[in-house]
Amino acid sequence: MEISNLAAIKKIQELLKTPQNTLEREFSPYFYRYYGRYSNSKRFNGYLALCHYLFLMTKARGAVALDLGCGFGLMAALLGLYGAKEVVGYDLNIEKIELFKKFMGYLDKEIQNVKPVLGDTSMIDYPDGYFDVVITNETFSHVRDMEKSIKEVYRVLKSGGRFLIRDGNNSLFLLGRIKRRSFWRSVEQGPVDPSWFRSTDIPLPYVEIRRKMINEKFPHIDPEKIDLLSKETAGMFGDEISEAVRDFEKKERL
């Protein structure tokens, strides 16, 4: 496969082969959880092949590309190395974008055409028709307002541009579905494995986080009802939880 800068690939591989303690200290445990597996050369080469395949599928050579939900930016960096004219890595997670910038700093002499940007998929801060290619890899399963996000993609995509969605988080992938449901049960109910959380998160089960939130906002509610509400608001987010509690106070039911 063609790579414009083999030295950069070697440098990335050397970074990912860094001992766990060092990589976690220099970047974060969150970064290591995503990329520690690629210390294995076979897995790393497999990831290179995947990124190259997506690059070819979208005809991204010489293109202005958007990696939407880019995470720590490894795929965006590789798209740039394969020959995209410009790559914007776009993600809502502040910690990931900061570590993406640090990753780019590590490769500052090798990659000049890749830019980390903090932003929301439902409000892409670029003008109409800016991108030739948009790639979303394991992203749309995390998006709350999918319709608005897809409309934004088409707004920033040039006429005749290419939009690729790749996402294994779906019900047709049986093994992934079983593992994912087991993971979400533990995240919801506990016990929580701290290594699965970004360092800015509090590693508490979601039911406990909702219980604390409801107790702080509605201290007058009976503890037994708070316990009930913290369980029954599973899957809700932010203001949805407060609205559900207010509705419960009016109707005595959710």
C-alpha positions as CSV (number, residue, x, y, z in Angstrom):
1,M,0.0,0.0,0.0
2,E,1.2,3.5,-0.8
3,I,2.3,5.7,2.1
4,S,3.8,9.1,1.5
5,N,6.0,9.0,4.5
6,L,7.2,5.6,5.8
7,A,9.2,7.4,8.5
8,A,6.0,8.7,10.1
9,I,4.4,5.2,10.1
10,K,7.5,3.8,11.8
11,K,7.4,6.6,14.3
12,I,3.7,5.9,15.1
13,Q,4.4,2.2,15.5
14,E,7.3,2.9,17.8
15,L,5.0,5.1,19.9
16,L,2.4,2.4,20.2
17,K,5.0,-0.1,21.3
18,T,6.0,2.1,24.2
19,P,5.5,0.2,27.5
20,Q,2.0,0.7,29.0
21,N,3.1,2.7,32.0
22,T,5.0,5.2,29.9
23,L,2.3,5.5,27.3
24,E,-0.4,6.1,30.0
25,R,1.8,8.7,31.6
26,E,2.7,10.5,28.4
27,F,-0.8,10.4,27.0
28,S,-3.4,8.8,29.2
29,P,-4.9,5.4,30.2
30,Y,-7.8,6.2,27.9
31,F,-5.4,6.6,25.0
32,Y,-3.7,3.3,25.9
33,R,-7.0,1.4,26.0
34,Y,-7.7,2.4,22.4
35,Y,-4.3,1.9,20.9
36,G,-2.4,-0.4,23.2
37,R,-3.5,-3.4,21.1
38,Y,-1.5,-2.0,18.1
39,S,1.8,-2.7,19.9
40,N,1.2,-6.0,18.1
41,S,2.7,-5.6,14.6
42,K,0.0,-7.9,13.0
43,R,-2.8,-5.8,14.5
44,F,-1.1,-2.6,13.6
45,N,-0.7,-3.7,10.0
46,G,-4.3,-4.7,10.0
47,Y,-5.4,-1.2,11.1
48,L,-3.1,0.3,8.3
49,A,-4.9,-2.0,5.8
50,L,-8.4,-0.9,7.1
51,C,-7.5,2.8,6.8
52,H,-6.1,2.3,3.4
53,Y,-9.2,0.4,2.3
54,L,-11.4,3.3,3.5
55,F,-9.1,5.8,1.8
56,L,-9.5,3.9,-1.5
57,M,-13.3,3.4,-1.1
58,T,-13.8,7.2,-0.7
59,K,-11.3,8.1,-3.4
60,A,-9.6,10.5,-0.9
61,R,-6.3,11.0,-2.7
62,G,-5.9,14.7,-3.2
63,A,-9.2,15.3,-1.4
64,V,-10.3,17.5,1.5
65,A,-11.6,15.0,4.0
66,L,-13.5,15.1,7.3
67,D,-13.0,12.3,9.8
68,L,-16.2,12.9,11.9
69,G,-15.9,11.4,15.4
70,C,-12.1,11.1,14.9
71,G,-11.3,10.1,18.5
72,F,-7.6,10.4,19.2
73,G,-6.9,10.9,15.5
74,L,-4.9,7.9,14.3
75,M,-7.2,7.3,11.3
76,A,-7.2,10.9,10.4
77,A,-3.4,10.9,10.5
78,L,-3.2,7.9,8.3
79,L,-5.6,9.4,5.7
80,G,-3.2,12.3,5.5
81,L,-0.2,10.1,5.1
82,Y,-2.0,8.1,2.4
83,G,-2.4,11.2,0.3
84,A,-5.4,13.3,1.2
85,K,-4.9,17.0,0.5
86,E,-6.3,18.1,3.9
87,V,-7.8,16.1,6.8
88,V,-10.0,17.6,9.5
89,G,-10.4,15.3,12.6
90,Y,-13.6,16.4,14.3
91,D,-14.8,15.2,17.7
92,L,-16.9,16.4,20.6
93,N,-14.7,14.8,23.3
94,I,-12.3,17.5,24.7
95,E,-9.9,15.0,26.1
96,K,-9.6,13.1,22.8
97,I,-9.0,16.3,20.8
98,E,-6.3,17.5,23.3
99,L,-4.6,14.1,23.0
100,F,-5.0,14.2,19.3
101,K,-3.1,17.6,19.3
102,K,-0.4,16.0,21.4
103,F,-0.2,13.1,19.0
104,M,0.2,15.6,16.1
105,G,2.9,17.3,18.1
106,Y,4.7,14.0,18.2
107,L,4.5,13.9,14.4
108,D,5.0,17.6,13.8
109,K,7.7,17.2,11.1
110,E,6.0,14.3,9.4
111,I,2.3,15.4,9.0
112,Q,1.3,19.0,8.1
113,N,-2.1,18.4,6.5
114,V,-4.1,17.0,9.5
115,K,-6.0,19.3,11.8
116,P,-7.7,18.3,15.1
117,V,-11.0,20.3,15.7
118,L,-13.4,20.2,18.7
119,G,-17.0,20.2,17.6
120,D,-20.4,18.6,17.5
121,T,-21.6,16.4,14.6
122,S,-24.9,18.2,14.6
123,M,-23.3,21.6,14.1
124,I,-20.2,21.2,11.9
125,D,-18.3,24.5,11.9
126,Y,-17.4,24.5,8.2
127,P,-19.0,26.2,5.2
128,D,-21.4,24.5,2.8
129,G,-19.6,22.2,0.3
130,Y,-16.2,22.4,2.0
131,F,-15.3,18.6,2.0
132,D,-14.9,16.1,-0.8
133,V,-15.1,13.2,1.6
134,V,-16.7,12.5,5.0
135,I,-15.8,9.3,6.9
136,T,-17.5,8.3,10.1
137,N,-15.9,5.3,11.7
138,E,-17.7,3.8,14.8
139,T,-19.4,7.2,15.3
140,F,-23.1,7.3,14.4
141,S,-23.9,4.7,17.1
142,H,-22.9,7.4,19.6
143,V,-24.8,10.3,18.0
144,R,-28.0,11.4,19.8
145,D,-29.5,13.5,17.0
146,M,-28.7,11.3,14.0
147,E,-31.0,13.1,11.5
148,K,-29.6,16.5,12.2
149,S,-26.0,15.1,12.0
150,I,-26.6,13.5,8.6
151,K,-28.1,16.8,7.3
152,E,-25.0,18.6,8.5
153,V,-22.8,16.1,6.7
154,Y,-24.6,16.7,3.4
155,R,-24.4,20.4,4.0
156,V,-20.6,20.4,4.3
157,L,-20.2,17.8,1.5
158,K,-19.5,18.9,-2.0
159,S,-22.0,17.9,-4.7
160,G,-20.8,14.5,-5.9
161,G,-18.8,14.1,-2.7
162,R,-18.5,10.7,-0.9
163,F,-19.9,9.9,2.6
164,L,-18.8,6.6,4.2
165,I,-20.4,5.2,7.4
166,R,-18.6,2.3,9.1
167,D,-20.0,1.1,12.4
168,G,-19.9,-2.3,14.1
169,N,-22.2,-1.2,16.9
170,N,-25.4,-2.7,15.4
171,S,-27.7,-5.6,16.2
172,L,-26.6,-7.7,13.2
173,F,-23.1,-8.2,14.7
174,L,-24.1,-10.9,17.2
175,L,-20.8,-11.3,19.1
176,G,-20.3,-7.5,19.3
177,R,-23.9,-7.2,20.5
178,I,-23.4,-9.7,23.3
179,K,-20.2,-8.1,24.5
180,R,-21.6,-4.6,24.3
181,R,-24.7,-5.4,26.3
182,S,-22.6,-7.0,29.0
183,F,-20.4,-3.9,29.0
184,W,-23.4,-1.5,29.3
185,R,-24.9,-3.5,32.1
186,S,-21.7,-3.1,34.1
187,V,-21.5,0.6,33.3
188,E,-25.1,1.1,34.3
189,Q,-25.2,-1.1,37.4
190,G,-21.6,-1.6,38.4
191,P,-19.0,-2.7,39.2
192,V,-17.2,-0.3,36.9
193,D,-13.7,-0.9,35.4
194,P,-12.0,2.5,35.6
195,S,-9.9,1.6,32.5
196,W,-13.0,1.9,30.4
197,F,-13.5,5.5,31.2
198,R,-11.7,8.6,30.0
199,S,-9.7,10.3,32.8
200,T,-12.1,13.2,33.0
201,D,-15.0,10.9,34.0
202,I,-15.9,9.8,37.4
203,P,-15.8,5.9,37.3
204,L,-19.2,5.4,39.0
205,P,-22.1,3.3,37.7
206,Y,-24.5,5.5,35.7
207,V,-27.3,4.6,38.2
208,E,-25.2,6.2,41.0
209,I,-24.4,9.2,38.9
210,R,-28.1,9.8,38.3
211,R,-28.9,9.2,42.0
212,K,-26.4,11.9,43.0
213,M,-27.7,14.3,40.3
214,I,-31.4,13.8,41.3
215,N,-30.5,14.1,45.0
216,E,-28.6,17.4,44.4
217,K,-31.4,19.0,42.3
218,F,-34.3,17.6,44.2
219,P,-33.2,17.2,47.9
220,H,-36.8,17.3,49.1
221,I,-37.7,14.0,47.5
222,D,-37.9,11.0,49.7
223,P,-34.7,8.7,49.4
224,E,-36.8,5.7,48.4
225,K,-38.3,7.7,45.5
226,I,-34.9,9.0,44.5
227,D,-33.7,5.4,44.4
228,L,-36.6,4.5,42.2
229,L,-36.1,7.5,39.9
230,S,-32.4,6.8,39.5
231,K,-33.2,3.3,38.2
232,E,-36.2,4.3,36.0
233,T,-34.4,7.1,34.2
234,A,-31.8,4.7,32.7
235,G,-30.9,5.8,29.2
236,M,-31.9,9.5,29.9
237,F,-29.4,12.3,29.7
238,G,-29.0,15.8,31.2
239,D,-32.2,17.8,31.2
240,E,-34.2,14.7,30.3
241,I,-33.6,13.4,33.8
242,S,-34.8,16.6,35.5
243,E,-37.9,16.8,33.3
244,A,-38.7,13.2,34.1
245,V,-38.4,13.9,37.9
246,R,-40.6,17.0,37.6
247,D,-43.2,15.0,35.7
248,F,-43.0,12.3,38.4
249,E,-43.7,14.9,41.1
250,K,-46.8,16.0,39.2
251,K,-48.2,12.6,38.3
252,E,-46.5,10.3,40.9
253,R,-45.4,8.1,38.0
254,L,-42.9,8.2,35.1
